[in-house]
Amino acid sequence: MRESSIPTTGVDLPKGLTQSDVEYLYRWLLHRSPESQEIVDAYLTSVKSRADLVEIIVNSDEFRGLSASQTSLQANNPSPLLDHLANIPLVVDLLIEGLVHRRVSESKNPLNKFGRKVFSQSDEDGITLEISRRLGVQNGSYCEFGVGNGLECNTLMLASMQWKGFWIGGEELAFSLTDINKSKFSYIQEWVTSQNVFALYQEGLRNLGRDQIDVLSFDLDGNDLWFVEILLQNNVKPKLFIVEYNARFIPPIKWSIALDDAHKWDFTDYSGASLQSFVDLFALYGYTLVCCNAHSGVNAFFVLNEYLPFFQDVPKNIDDIYMSPNYKIYRAYAHPVSPKTAVRIFSRL
C-alpha cells in the first residue's frame, strides 16, 4: 500500500481525530482484507478522489462524534473504533462499489454496463430494462417465481412501470393487496413443486387474461432447473427468461441438485444448477444466453433466438458471459424499501 498523505482539506474531522488518525484509519481500511487495496484503488481512479472518500467516511452519521488518538490506533493495540469503521454500511458499500466497477469494466459483455439496482438484489433491474428495450417491449407483462416478501425481487421495478403480472411463492408478502384487480396483478401464495409449477403458472395467466408473458424470472433456491424444464416442455415462452444459476460451477461443468419437491435451501452450495446446464436446456427450446449480472454473478438472462439480431454486440462464448460468484451485496443502498412504496406501485396499475 502506498503510504502517501491523504488530503483532508475542508473536512470537518470528529473531535479528537487528527489527519494522522484518518490516514491510519484509511490505511487500515485498505488492509482489512487481501483485496481491499485493489478494490478501493479501482474506486478512487474511476469514481471519487481520495479526499472525497475520506470526507464521505468521516462525515457519515455512524462515524461522526467518535474520538481517538494515534496511540490508541496502533496495530498492536486494537481499538473499538477500527471495528466500528469496518462495520459502517457506507464504508462497506464503497468497497463493494469499487469491486463491482472492476467486474463491469473487465466484462466483455456490453449489457453489464447497464446494470442498476432499483428493487432487485443487485444490478439485475438495469439489465432487465436494457434487454426489454432491445426487445421492443413497453407496458409488458411479467411473472416471477420466488419473490420473498415482495420488497426485493426482479419484477417490482416492472410493476412500477405499470406492467401487468403475477408472482408465485410460498412466503407472506410484506404488504396487502386485497383491492387489486387480478387482471393487473395477483400473488399466488403456494409452495411450488414439480407437480404444480405449470398449473400455478396457468392460474396466473388466467388472472391476467393472457396466453404468454414477456418476462419470466425464476428463483426458488433449489429445483430451478427441473421446474424451468417443465415450463419449457409446456410451451411457456416468454421473450426474456431470467434464472438464478449456481456460479460455483464454472462452464463447462454440468451440475444440478437432484429433484426434490421438499427441498429447502440450507445456505450451502447445494442449490440450483450450473450455468452450462441452463444453457444446454434453453438451447433445446430456442433460447440463447445474453448476459449474467456482473455484481453478484447470480442471474442469467436468456432471450428467444428470434430476437438475437438485437444482441449482435453480445459475446457468443459462454466463458465471456459467465460471471463468477460475488455475494458481497450492498448493505445500505439508498433507503430501505417501505411496504407503502410497494402498495403505492400496485395501486397505480
N, C-alpha and C positions, 0 to 999 in steps of 0.2 A: 504494500500500500504506500502510495506517495505521501510523504509527511509534510506537504506544502501547507502554508497557512490557509485557514478557511475564513474568508471575509465575513464579518457580521455588521458592517457599517449600516446604520439605520435600524438595526434590530434591537428591540427593547427586551433585553435579557431579564429572565426572572431574577428576583432578589437573591443575591449570594452567588450567582453564576457569572464567571468571567469568560472572556473569549477563549482563554486557555482551557477552561472547563468544557466549553462547547466543542472545541477542537478534539479534546479527548473523547467526549461522548460520540462525536461523529466518527472518529477512527474506530472506536469500539463497535459502533453500529455496523460498520462495513465488515468487521471481522467476526460478526455474530455467527455467521455460517460460512462455509467454504466458498459459496457462490456469491456472497453479498457484494464484494468489491466489483465483480463483473456486472452484477445487476444494477447497482447504483451508478457505476460509471456510464452504463448504457443510458440510464435515465437522465443523467446530467448532460450528456452530449446531445441528446435528442429532444429533451423536453424543457428542462429547467437549468438555471445556473446553480453553481454550488451555493452561492449566497442565498438564492431563493429557497433552496431546500432547507438550509439551516433556519431561515426565517419561518418557514411553514412549521417546522418541528417545534422550535422553542416558543412559538406563539400559539400553538394548539391549546385547546382548553385543558387537555389532560396534562400538559407539560408545565403550563404557567403556574407560578406560585411555589414551585419546588425550589429548594435551595441545596447547594452542595459546595464543597471546597475541593480543590485539586487533590489534596492529600487523601480525601475520602474516596476518590475515584480510581485509585491505583489498582492494577490488576490483582495484586496480592491482598487487597483489602476491598472485597466486593461491596458495592453499595446498593441499597434498595432502589436507588434512582436508576441504575442500569437496567435492572429487570423491569422497572416501570416503563422506561423508554422503549424496551423491546416489545412491550405488550400494548403500546399505544396503537389502536387500529389504524390511525392515519399513517404512522410510520410504516407499519406492515404493508398497507396499501401502496405506499410509494415504492417500496421494494418490489412488490408484485407488478406494479405498472412498468417498472424497468424491465423485468423479466418478460412480460407479455410483449412489450415493444420489440424486444430482441427476437422473440419467436415469430412475430409477424414480419419483421424486416428480413429475417432469414428464410421465410417461406417462399417457395417458388409459385405459390398459388395466389393470384391477384384477388380472389374472393376474400381471403383472410384480412385484407386491408379494410374491408367494410365492417369488420366485427365491432359490435357495440352492445352494451348491456342496457336494457330497459327493465324488463321483468324476468328475463332468463337468468340462469345461474351465472353465466359469464358473458361471452360475446356472441351468443347464438342469435340474438334478435337482429343485429345488424346484418348478419349473413343471410338470414331468412328474408329480410327486406330487399336486399340486392338481388337474390335469386328470384323472388316474386316479381320484382321489377323487370328482370330479363324475360320472365315467363309471360309478361303482359297481364298479370292478374291484379285486378283492382276490385275492391269490395267483394273479396272472395269468401271462401268457406274453409273451415278447418275442423280437425278432430285431434284430440290429444289423449293418449292413454298414459296415466300416471302423472298427476299434477300436484301431488302433495296436498297442501291446504289451499292451493289456488293462488297464492301470492308470489310464487317464484316458479314460473314454467315457461314453455316456449311459445305459447299462443295467446297469453293475456295481452301482449302487445297488439296482436292482430285484432282482438276484441276491441281494444282502444281505438282502432282504426275503423270500427264499426263493421268488421267482418262478422259473418254468422257462423256458428259452430256448436260443437258439443265436446264435453270432457267425459272421460270414463276412468274411474279409480276407486280404490277401497277406503280412502280416508275422508274424514269430515272436512268440509271447506271452512275457512275462517270467516265466512260471511254467508248470509242467507239471501236467496234469490227467488223467493216464493212467488213473486208477482211477474217474473219474466216470462214472456211468451216463448214456448218451446220451439216455435218456428224460427226464433232468433238465437236462442241459446238454451242448452239443457245440460245438466250434470247427472250422469248415471252412476250412482254410488254402488259399486258391486265389485267383489273380488274376482279378478279376471283369471280364467283358466282356458285350457285348450278346448274345452267343451263349449264355452260360452263366448269366446272372444269375437267370433264373427256375428253371433246373434246380438251382442251388445252394440256392435258397430251398426248393424242393420237398424236397431232401435233408434240410434242417434240420427241416422239418415232419414227415417220416417218422421222424426220430430221436425227436422229441417225441411222435409218435403223435397229431398234431392236424391239423385241416383249416385252421385260421386261427390267428393270434396276436393279442394285444390291442394291443401297442405295437411299432411298427417304426421304427427310427432308421436314417437313411441319410446317410453322409458319406464319399465317396470322392474328394473334391477334384477333380472333373472332369466326368465324364459323367453326373452325378447325375440331371439332368432326363430324359435319354434312358433310363436304366436304370429310373428310377421309373415312367416311362410304360409300359415293357414289363411291369413287375409289375402295374400297374393294368389293363392290357389283358388280363392273365391272371387277373383276378378276385382279386387279392391285396387284401384289405380289412380291415386292422387297424382297431380303433376309433380309435387315435391314430397318426398318421403324422408323424414328425419328420424334417425335411430341412434340410440346410445350404444357405443361399442366398448369392448374391454381393451384399452390401449396397451396393457401389459404385453399382449401377444402381437408382436410386430409382423407385418407381411413378410413372407407368405404363409405364416402359421395359420392353420385352420383349427379353431377350437370353439367349443361351446359347452355350457353346463348341460347335464342330462335333463331331459324334460321332466319336470316335477311340478305339478299344479299346486302343491302345498309349499313350494319354495319361498322362503323369506330371506332377504339379504342379511348376512351376518357381518357386514362391513369388512369382509376379506376379499381376495381376488377371485373367489368362486362366484362369479356373476357374469351374466350376459354371454357375449360371443366376440370373437376376434373380428377385426375389420375385414380380413380376407374372406372369412366365412360369409359376412354380409354381402361383400362384392360379388362372390360367386352365386349366392342366392338371387340377388336382384338382377344379375345378368340374365338369368333364366326367364325373367318376366319383363325384359325390355327396359331396364333402368341402368344408369351409369353413375358412378361416384363422381361428384364435382367438388366436394370440399369436406375437410374435417376442421372443426373450430380450433383456432390457434391457441387460445387462452388455456383451456383445460385439457384438450385432446380427449373429448368425451363424446361429442355428437358428430355423426356423419350425415351428409346431405346427398341424396340420390334424386336425379330427375329422369323423367321418361326420355327415351332416346330420341323421340321426335323433336325435342327441344334442344338437342345438343348443338345445333348451329348457333345458338345464343351463348355458347360456352366454349368457343374455339380457343380462348386465351387460357383455359384451364389445363394443367398438365395431364397427360394421358397415362403416365406411370403411377401406379398406386403408391410407390415409395416417395414420390414427390408431393403427394396429397396427404398421406398419413401424418398425424401429429402424435408425438409421444405424450404420455400422461403428465399432467401438471395440476395437482389438486390443491395448489395454493390459490385460494379464492379470496376476492376482496372481502374484508371484514367490516368496512364502514362506508360502502359505496352509497353516495348520496344519503338520503334519509330513509329510514325503514319504511316498507310498504304498508300502508294502512288498509285494513279491510274496507274502510269507507271509500278508498280510491277504487277498489275493485267493484264495489256496489255502484259507484258513480259511472264507471265504464259501462257496465251492463245495463244500467237504467237508461242510457242514451241510445241503445240499439233501436 
